[in-house]
Amino acid sequence: MPGKYYKFDVKTLKYKSDNPSLKKRLHSFLKFFSIILAISTLFVTVFIYFYGSPGLKHLQNKNAELISKYEALEETFSRIDSSLKEISIKDDNLYRIILDVQAISPSVREGGFGGSDKYRQLENMENSELVISAAKELDILLKKSSIQLNSYNEVLLEAQVKEKMHNALPAISPLPENKIGYISDYFGYRMHPIHKKRLYHWGVDLTADIGTKIYAPGDGIVEQLNYASSGYGKMLLIDHGFGFKTLYGHLSKYNVKKEDSIKRGDVIAFVGNAGTSSGSHLHYEIIKDGKKLNPLNYFTTEMNPEEYFSIISK
Protein backbone atom coordinates (compact mmCIF):
# COMPACT_ATOMS: atom_id res chain seq x y z
CA MET A 1 0.00 0.00 0.00
CA PRO A 2 1.54 3.27 -1.03
CA GLY A 3 2.30 5.78 1.69
CA LYS A 4 0.37 8.99 2.09
CA TYR A 5 1.97 12.38 1.44
CA TYR A 6 1.05 15.64 3.22
CA LYS A 7 1.73 19.25 2.38
CA PHE A 8 1.69 22.18 4.79
CA ASP A 9 -0.76 24.97 3.85
CA VAL A 10 0.74 28.33 4.80
CA LYS A 11 -2.66 30.00 4.63
CA THR A 12 -4.59 27.72 6.95
CA LEU A 13 -1.47 26.69 8.84
CA LYS A 14 -2.57 23.05 8.55
CA TYR A 15 -1.29 19.91 6.82
CA LYS A 16 -3.37 18.75 3.89
CA SER A 17 -3.34 15.38 2.22
CA ASP A 18 -1.28 15.50 -0.98
CA ASN A 19 -0.98 12.64 -3.42
CA PRO A 20 1.24 13.86 -6.30
CA SER A 21 1.03 12.13 -9.61
CA LEU A 22 3.68 9.61 -10.76
CA LYS A 23 4.98 12.11 -13.27
CA LYS A 24 5.42 14.74 -10.59
CA ARG A 25 7.19 12.33 -8.27
CA LEU A 26 9.50 11.16 -11.07
CA HIS A 27 10.30 14.75 -11.90
CA SER A 28 11.20 15.43 -8.25
CA PHE A 29 13.45 12.34 -8.15
CA LEU A 30 15.27 13.30 -11.33
CA LYS A 31 15.77 16.80 -10.04
CA PHE A 32 17.24 15.46 -6.77
CA PHE A 33 19.43 12.93 -8.65
CA SER A 34 20.75 15.66 -10.97
CA ILE A 35 21.76 17.79 -8.02
CA ILE A 36 23.58 14.84 -6.38
CA LEU A 37 25.28 13.94 -9.69
CA ALA A 38 26.44 17.53 -10.20
CA ILE A 39 27.85 17.70 -6.67
CA SER A 40 29.62 14.34 -7.14
CA THR A 41 31.09 15.38 -10.47
CA LEU A 42 32.33 18.62 -8.97
CA PHE A 43 33.90 16.71 -6.07
CA VAL A 44 35.66 14.19 -8.34
CA THR A 45 36.91 16.99 -10.63
CA VAL A 46 38.35 18.93 -7.71
CA PHE A 47 39.94 15.76 -6.25
CA ILE A 48 41.60 14.79 -9.55
CA TYR A 49 42.84 18.34 -10.08
CA PHE A 50 44.59 18.49 -6.74
CA TYR A 51 45.49 14.83 -6.18
CA GLY A 52 45.36 13.17 -9.61
CA SER A 53 43.79 9.94 -10.69
CA PRO A 54 45.27 6.64 -9.35
CA GLY A 55 46.64 5.83 -12.81
CA LEU A 56 48.10 9.29 -13.27
CA LYS A 57 49.54 9.23 -9.77
CA HIS A 58 51.20 5.90 -10.53
CA LEU A 59 52.75 7.32 -13.70
CA GLN A 60 53.91 10.42 -11.82
CA ASN A 61 55.55 8.24 -9.18
CA LYS A 62 57.25 6.14 -11.85
CA ASN A 63 58.45 9.27 -13.61
CA ALA A 64 59.83 10.73 -10.38
CA GLU A 65 61.58 7.42 -9.66
CA LEU A 66 63.07 7.39 -13.16
CA ILE A 67 64.33 10.96 -12.80
CA SER A 68 65.88 10.08 -9.43
CA LYS A 69 67.69 7.10 -10.98
CA TYR A 70 69.05 9.23 -13.82
CA GLU A 71 70.31 11.80 -11.32
CA ALA A 72 72.05 9.02 -9.35
CA LEU A 73 73.52 7.74 -12.63
CA GLU A 74 74.85 11.24 -13.41
CA GLU A 75 76.56 11.32 -9.99
CA THR A 76 78.13 7.91 -10.66
CA PHE A 77 79.38 9.12 -14.06
CA SER A 78 80.87 12.17 -12.37
CA ARG A 79 82.79 10.03 -9.84
CA ILE A 80 84.09 7.75 -12.60
CA ASP A 81 85.18 10.77 -14.64
CA SER A 82 87.08 12.17 -11.62
CA SER A 83 88.83 8.82 -11.12
CA LEU A 84 89.80 8.69 -14.81
CA LYS A 85 91.27 12.19 -14.56
CA GLU A 86 93.41 11.16 -11.57
CA ILE A 87 94.58 8.05 -13.44
CA SER A 88 95.45 10.07 -16.56
CA ILE A 89 97.45 12.56 -14.45
CA LYS A 90 99.49 9.70 -12.93
CA ASP A 91 99.85 8.15 -16.36
CA ASP A 92 101.29 11.33 -17.93
CA ASN A 93 103.28 12.63 -14.97
CA LEU A 94 104.60 9.44 -13.39
CA TYR A 95 104.55 6.25 -15.46
CA ARG A 96 105.38 7.86 -18.80
CA ILE A 97 108.09 10.06 -17.30
CA ILE A 98 109.73 7.09 -15.55
CA LEU A 99 109.67 5.04 -18.75
CA ASP A 100 110.57 8.03 -20.95
CA VAL A 101 107.36 7.74 -23.00
CA GLN A 102 105.76 10.86 -24.47
CA ALA A 103 102.61 12.04 -22.69
CA ILE A 104 99.24 11.79 -24.44
CA SER A 105 98.16 15.22 -25.68
CA PRO A 106 95.00 16.79 -24.18
CA SER A 107 93.52 17.03 -27.68
CA VAL A 108 93.57 13.23 -27.87
CA ARG A 109 92.25 12.67 -24.34
CA GLU A 110 89.48 15.29 -24.70
CA GLY A 111 88.78 14.86 -28.41
CA GLY A 112 85.29 14.85 -29.89
CA PHE A 113 83.07 11.83 -30.14
CA GLY A 114 79.94 10.75 -31.96
CA GLY A 115 77.64 13.40 -33.49
CA SER A 116 74.19 14.92 -33.10
CA ASP A 117 72.62 12.23 -35.33
CA LYS A 118 73.80 9.56 -32.94
CA TYR A 119 71.17 10.54 -30.35
CA ARG A 120 68.29 11.45 -32.70
CA GLN A 121 66.57 8.14 -32.06
CA LEU A 122 66.33 9.05 -28.36
CA GLU A 123 64.56 12.38 -28.91
CA ASN A 124 61.03 10.88 -28.88
CA MET A 125 61.49 9.07 -25.59
CA GLU A 126 60.01 10.30 -22.32
CA ASN A 127 62.48 12.48 -20.43
CA SER A 128 64.52 12.59 -23.64
CA GLU A 129 66.82 15.31 -22.31
CA LEU A 130 67.86 13.13 -19.35
CA VAL A 131 68.25 10.05 -21.55
CA ILE A 132 70.37 11.87 -24.16
CA SER A 133 72.51 13.52 -21.46
CA ALA A 134 73.18 10.15 -19.82
CA ALA A 135 73.97 8.56 -23.20
CA LYS A 136 76.48 11.31 -23.99
CA GLU A 137 78.15 11.00 -20.58
CA LEU A 138 78.43 7.25 -21.03
CA ASP A 139 79.99 7.66 -24.49
CA ILE A 140 82.54 10.14 -23.12
CA LEU A 141 83.50 7.80 -20.28
CA LEU A 142 83.80 4.82 -22.64
CA LYS A 143 86.08 6.82 -24.93
CA LYS A 144 88.27 8.06 -22.06
CA SER A 145 88.44 4.52 -20.65
CA SER A 146 89.45 3.16 -24.05
CA ILE A 147 92.19 5.79 -24.41
CA GLN A 148 93.49 5.03 -20.91
CA LEU A 149 93.44 1.28 -21.52
CA ASN A 150 95.44 1.73 -24.74
CA SER A 151 97.81 4.00 -22.85
CA TYR A 152 98.41 1.40 -20.14
CA ASN A 153 99.00 -1.26 -22.78
CA GLU A 154 101.59 1.02 -24.38
CA VAL A 155 103.21 1.78 -21.01
CA LEU A 156 103.20 -1.92 -20.06
CA LEU A 157 104.84 -2.86 -23.36
CA GLU A 158 107.46 -0.15 -22.86
CA ALA A 159 108.06 -1.34 -19.29
CA GLN A 160 108.58 -4.89 -20.54
CA VAL A 161 111.03 -3.62 -23.18
CA LYS A 162 112.84 -1.52 -20.57
CA GLU A 163 113.01 -4.49 -18.20
CA LYS A 164 114.39 -6.68 -20.97
CA MET A 165 116.89 -3.98 -21.87
CA HIS A 166 117.88 -3.58 -18.22
CA ASN A 167 118.48 -7.30 -17.90
CA ALA A 168 120.41 -7.42 -21.18
CA LEU A 169 122.67 -4.44 -20.46
CA PRO A 170 126.23 -5.66 -19.65
CA ALA A 171 126.23 -3.73 -16.39
CA ILE A 172 128.58 -5.78 -14.19
CA SER A 173 132.08 -7.14 -14.42
CA PRO A 174 132.37 -10.64 -15.90
CA LEU A 175 134.69 -11.43 -12.97
CA PRO A 176 134.02 -10.73 -9.29
CA GLU A 177 136.47 -8.36 -7.60
CA ASN A 178 137.94 -11.02 -5.34
CA LYS A 179 138.93 -13.05 -8.43
CA ILE A 180 140.65 -10.17 -10.24
CA GLY A 181 144.35 -9.78 -9.46
CA TYR A 182 144.46 -6.36 -11.11
CA ILE A 183 143.60 -4.63 -14.39
CA SER A 184 146.73 -5.17 -16.45
CA ASP A 185 145.67 -3.10 -19.45
CA TYR A 186 143.01 -0.42 -19.86
CA PHE A 187 140.95 0.75 -22.82
CA GLY A 188 142.98 2.96 -25.16
CA TYR A 189 146.52 3.18 -26.46
CA ARG A 190 149.10 1.03 -24.70
CA MET A 191 152.47 -0.62 -25.29
CA HIS A 192 151.64 -4.13 -26.48
CA PRO A 193 153.33 -6.69 -24.18
CA ILE A 194 154.13 -9.09 -27.04
CA HIS A 195 154.59 -6.88 -30.12
CA LYS A 196 156.37 -4.17 -28.10
CA LYS A 197 154.74 -1.34 -30.01
CA ARG A 198 152.10 1.26 -29.17
CA LEU A 199 148.73 -0.10 -30.27
CA TYR A 200 145.12 0.68 -29.42
CA HIS A 201 143.62 -1.68 -26.88
CA TRP A 202 139.87 -2.15 -27.50
CA GLY A 203 138.98 -3.59 -24.11
CA VAL A 204 140.29 -4.23 -20.61
CA ASP A 205 142.50 -7.08 -19.43
CA LEU A 206 141.51 -8.57 -16.07
CA THR A 207 144.19 -10.81 -14.59
CA ALA A 208 142.92 -14.00 -12.94
CA ASP A 209 143.97 -17.60 -12.42
CA ILE A 210 143.40 -20.11 -15.20
CA GLY A 211 140.03 -21.80 -14.71
CA THR A 212 138.41 -18.80 -12.96
CA LYS A 213 134.70 -18.69 -13.77
CA ILE A 214 133.50 -15.97 -16.15
CA TYR A 215 129.90 -14.76 -15.62
CA ALA A 216 127.57 -13.30 -18.21
CA PRO A 217 127.18 -9.58 -17.41
CA GLY A 218 123.68 -9.50 -18.97
CA ASP A 219 121.08 -11.62 -20.75
CA GLY A 220 121.78 -12.53 -24.35
CA ILE A 221 122.45 -15.19 -26.97
CA VAL A 222 125.80 -16.82 -27.76
CA GLU A 223 126.63 -15.60 -31.25
CA GLN A 224 130.14 -16.91 -31.77
CA LEU A 225 132.77 -19.10 -30.13
CA ASN A 226 135.93 -20.10 -31.93
CA TYR A 227 139.72 -19.82 -31.93
CA ALA A 228 140.53 -16.40 -33.40
CA SER A 229 143.64 -15.81 -35.51
CA SER A 230 143.58 -12.13 -34.46
CA GLY A 231 145.29 -12.91 -31.15
CA TYR A 232 142.21 -13.40 -28.95
CA GLY A 233 142.86 -17.14 -28.93
CA LYS A 234 139.81 -19.06 -27.77
CA MET A 235 137.12 -16.35 -27.79
CA LEU A 236 133.39 -15.96 -27.22
CA LEU A 237 130.91 -13.32 -28.47
CA ILE A 238 127.49 -12.67 -26.89
CA ASP A 239 124.71 -10.65 -28.53
CA HIS A 240 122.70 -8.91 -25.77
CA GLY A 241 120.28 -7.16 -28.12
CA PHE A 242 119.56 -3.42 -28.19
CA GLY A 243 122.82 -2.98 -30.11
CA PHE A 244 125.05 -4.43 -27.32
CA LYS A 245 127.58 -7.23 -27.70
CA THR A 246 130.37 -8.45 -25.40
CA LEU A 247 133.58 -10.25 -26.38
CA TYR A 248 135.73 -12.51 -24.20
CA GLY A 249 139.27 -13.54 -25.22
CA HIS A 250 142.12 -15.85 -24.11
CA LEU A 251 139.72 -18.47 -22.66
CA SER A 252 140.66 -21.91 -21.44
CA LYS A 253 137.27 -23.52 -22.19
CA TYR A 254 133.62 -22.77 -22.81
CA ASN A 255 130.58 -23.50 -20.68
CA VAL A 256 128.02 -22.68 -23.40
CA LYS A 257 127.26 -23.54 -27.00
CA LYS A 258 126.50 -21.37 -30.01
CA GLU A 259 122.95 -19.92 -30.00
CA ASP A 260 122.45 -20.71 -26.30
CA SER A 261 120.21 -18.24 -24.46
CA ILE A 262 121.91 -17.04 -21.32
CA LYS A 263 120.95 -15.00 -18.27
CA ARG A 264 123.00 -12.53 -16.26
CA GLY A 265 125.07 -14.53 -13.80
CA ASP A 266 125.35 -17.70 -15.91
CA VAL A 267 128.85 -19.18 -16.08
CA ILE A 268 129.79 -18.87 -19.76
CA ALA A 269 133.50 -19.73 -19.86
CA PHE A 270 136.77 -19.95 -17.87
CA VAL A 271 139.84 -17.75 -17.80
CA GLY A 272 142.82 -19.02 -19.83
CA ASN A 273 146.04 -17.93 -21.55
CA ALA A 274 145.28 -18.77 -25.19
CA GLY A 275 146.28 -16.65 -28.15
CA THR A 276 148.61 -13.65 -27.99
CA SER A 277 148.94 -13.44 -24.22
CA SER A 278 151.75 -12.97 -21.73
CA GLY A 279 149.84 -14.47 -18.78
CA SER A 280 146.49 -15.79 -17.68
CA HIS A 281 143.82 -13.11 -17.94
CA LEU A 282 140.47 -12.24 -19.49
CA HIS A 283 140.32 -9.77 -22.36
CA TYR A 284 136.86 -8.16 -22.20
CA GLU A 285 135.20 -5.84 -24.73
CA ILE A 286 131.82 -4.08 -24.95
CA ILE A 287 130.47 -3.18 -28.39
CA LYS A 288 127.48 -0.90 -28.99
CA ASP A 289 126.07 -0.58 -32.52
CA GLY A 290 129.40 -1.78 -33.90
CA LYS A 291 131.48 0.69 -31.88
CA LYS A 292 133.80 -0.56 -29.13
CA LEU A 293 133.38 1.23 -25.79
CA ASN A 294 135.33 1.42 -22.54
CA PRO A 295 134.02 -1.48 -20.40
CA LEU A 296 134.93 0.38 -17.18
CA ASN A 297 132.04 2.74 -17.90
CA TYR A 298 129.66 -0.21 -17.59
CA PHE A 299 130.78 -1.93 -14.44
CA THR A 300 132.51 -1.31 -11.17
CA THR A 301 135.18 -3.35 -9.46
CA GLU A 302 134.37 -1.70 -6.13
CA MET A 303 131.78 -4.20 -4.85
CA ASN A 304 132.45 -7.00 -2.40
CA PRO A 305 131.90 -10.68 -3.38
CA GLU A 306 128.57 -10.86 -1.52
CA GLU A 307 127.20 -7.87 -3.43
CA TYR A 308 128.49 -9.23 -6.73
CA PHE A 309 127.01 -12.69 -6.32
CA SER A 310 123.71 -11.25 -5.09
CA ILE A 311 123.50 -9.36 -8.42
CA ILE A 312 124.29 -12.31 -10.67
CA SER A 313 121.95 -14.62 -8.74
CA LYS A 314 118.84 -12.47 -9.38
Residue pairs with C-beta under 8 A, 6 or more apart in sequence:
4 17
4 19
5 17
5 18
5 19
5 20
6 15
6 16
6 17
6 18
7 15
7 16
7 18
8 14
8 15
8 16
9 15
9 16
20 28
48 56
51 57
52 60
63 126
63 127
66 126
66 127
66 130
67 127
67 130
70 127
70 130
70 131
70 133
70 134
73 134
74 133
74 134
74 137
77 134
77 137
77 138
77 141
80 141
81 137
81 140
81 141
81 144
84 141
84 144
84 145
84 148
87 148
88 104
88 109
88 144
88 148
88 151
91 104
91 148
91 151
91 152
91 155
92 103
92 104
93 103
95 101
95 155
96 102
96 103
96 155
99 155
99 158
99 159
99 162
101 154
101 155
101 158
104 147
104 151
108 147
109 144
109 147
111 143
113 139
113 140
113 143
114 136
114 139
118 139
119 132
119 135
119 136
122 128
122 131
122 132
122 135
123 132
125 131
164 219
164 241
165 241
165 242
167 218
167 219
167 263
167 264
168 218
168 219
168 220
168 240
168 241
168 242
168 244
169 218
169 240
169 242
169 244
169 298
170 217
170 218
170 240
170 244
170 246
170 286
170 295
170 298
170 299
171 217
171 218
171 298
171 299
172 215
172 217
172 218
172 264
172 299
172 308
172 311
172 312
173 180
173 206
173 217
173 299
173 300
173 301
173 308
174 206
174 214
174 215
174 216
174 217
174 246
174 248
174 268
174 282
174 284
175 206
175 208
175 212
175 214
175 215
175 271
175 282
176 215
176 305
176 308
176 309
177 301
177 302
177 303
177 304
177 305
177 308
178 304
178 305
179 208
179 209
179 212
179 213
180 206
180 207
180 208
180 301
181 207
181 208
182 207
183 204
183 205
183 206
183 207
183 301
184 205
184 206
184 207
184 279
184 281
185 193
185 201
185 204
185 205
186 201
186 204
186 294
186 296
187 201
187 202
187 203
187 204
187 293
187 294
187 295
187 296
188 200
188 201
188 294
189 198
189 199
189 200
189 201
190 198
190 199
190 200
190 201
191 197
191 198
192 198
192 199
193 278
194 276
194 277
194 278
195 276
202 285
202 292
203 247
203 249
203 283
203 284
203 285
203 286
203 292
203 295
204 283
204 284
204 294
204 295
204 296
205 281
205 282
205 283
205 284
206 281
206 282
206 284
207 279
207 280
207 281
208 271
208 280
208 281
208 282
209 271
209 280
210 252
210 270
210 271
210 272
210 273
210 280
211 252
211 270
211 271
212 270
212 271
212 282
213 267
213 270
214 248
214 251
214 267
214 268
214 269
214 270
214 271
214 282
215 264
215 265
215 266
215 267
215 268
215 312
216 238
216 262
216 263
216 264
216 265
216 266
216 267
216 268
217 246
217 264
217 298
217 299
218 240
218 244
218 246
218 264
219 240
219 241
219 261
219 262
219 263
219 264
220 238
220 239
220 240
220 241
220 244
220 246
220 261
220 262
221 238
221 239
221 241
221 259
221 260
221 261
221 262
222 236
222 237
222 238
222 239
222 256
222 257
222 258
222 259
222 260
222 262
222 268
223 237
223 238
223 239
223 245
223 258
223 259
224 235
224 236
224 237
224 258
225 234
225 235
225 236
225 237
225 254
225 256
225 257
225 258
226 234
226 235
227 233
227 234
227 235
227 274
227 275
228 234
228 235
228 249
228 275
231 249
231 275
231 276
232 247
232 249
232 250
232 275
232 276
232 283
233 249
233 250
233 251
233 272
233 273
233 274
233 275
233 276
233 277
234 249
234 250
234 251
234 252
234 253
234 254
234 272
234 274
234 275
235 247
235 248
235 249
235 250
235 251
235 275
236 247
236 248
236 251
236 254
236 256
236 268
236 269
237 245
237 246
237 247
237 248
238 245
238 246
238 247
238 248
238 262
238 268
239 245
240 246
243 288
243 289
244 286
244 287
244 288
245 286
245 287
245 288
246 284
246 285
246 286
246 287
247 283
247 284
247 285
247 287
248 268
248 269
248 282
248 283
248 284
249 275
249 282
249 283
249 284
249 285
250 271
250 272
250 273
250 274
250 275
250 277
250 280
250 281
250 282
250 283
251 269
251 270
251 271
251 272
251 274
251 282
252 269
252 270
252 271
252 272
252 273
252 274
253 269
253 270
253 272
254 268
254 269
255 266
255 267
255 268
255 269
255 270
256 262
256 266
256 268
256 269
262 268
264 311
264 312
264 314
265 311
265 312
265 313
265 314
271 280
271 281
271 282
272 280
273 279
273 280
273 281
277 283
284 295
285 292
285 295
286 292
286 293
286 294
286 295
286 298
287 293
303 311
